[in-house]
Amino acid sequence: LKYQGHGQAYAKAAYNKRNPAFPNFSQNCANFVSQCMLASGIHMRDEWYVDRKNDKYPSPSGDTQIDHSWTLRTMGGFLGFGASSPWTSAPRFQDFWTPRVTDSSFTCSSVKSDPTQVYNANYGIGDVVQLLSGGKAWHTLYIVGYMTDSQTNRLTYQMASNTSDYADKSLVEIARNYPNDTFRFYKMI
């Protein structure tokens, strides 16, 4: 809990920027959340690892450019065919963290109708939320605070994302946009 505020501050400062110390991908959500986690004091380990080799491809497209400018540890599939890093892929983030931390799933429709059920599960600032469709993650978000949802006037989480560039979106608002999906919460802090 010592560095929880650092991850929160990083998310709020960097949600609409791309940090040159990390690769910039068009779908940047798992990368951004990983940066927030690193700022909160969670150390790189195993496949959850990235390192910059050089400045040639800050926004790599394709495996050749990634391999030239970045050291990433991959998992799943085999290199070039389904393998990717937990830093750069929502599904690989899910695969890496699910067996390592406590997690809970809630349907978006149930969160929309009763957001208090998530609070009872003891998640908060510094924890991670993924959107899943058919059990597979497709988007990764970071909890940066608490807020009142404007439509329901109920307390909910304040979320940050670097793919859609926001640091103040209500979890209930996100649930309204994806009623058929599921949220998976990861207890990181």
Beta strands, then each sheet from edge to edge (+ up, - down):
strand 1: 50-52
strand 2: 70-72
strand 3: 103-107
strand 4: 128-133
strand 5: 136-148
strand 6: 155-161
strand 7: 166-170
strand 8: 182-186
sheet 1: 1+ 2-
sheet 2: 3+ 8- 4+ 5- 6+ 7-
end
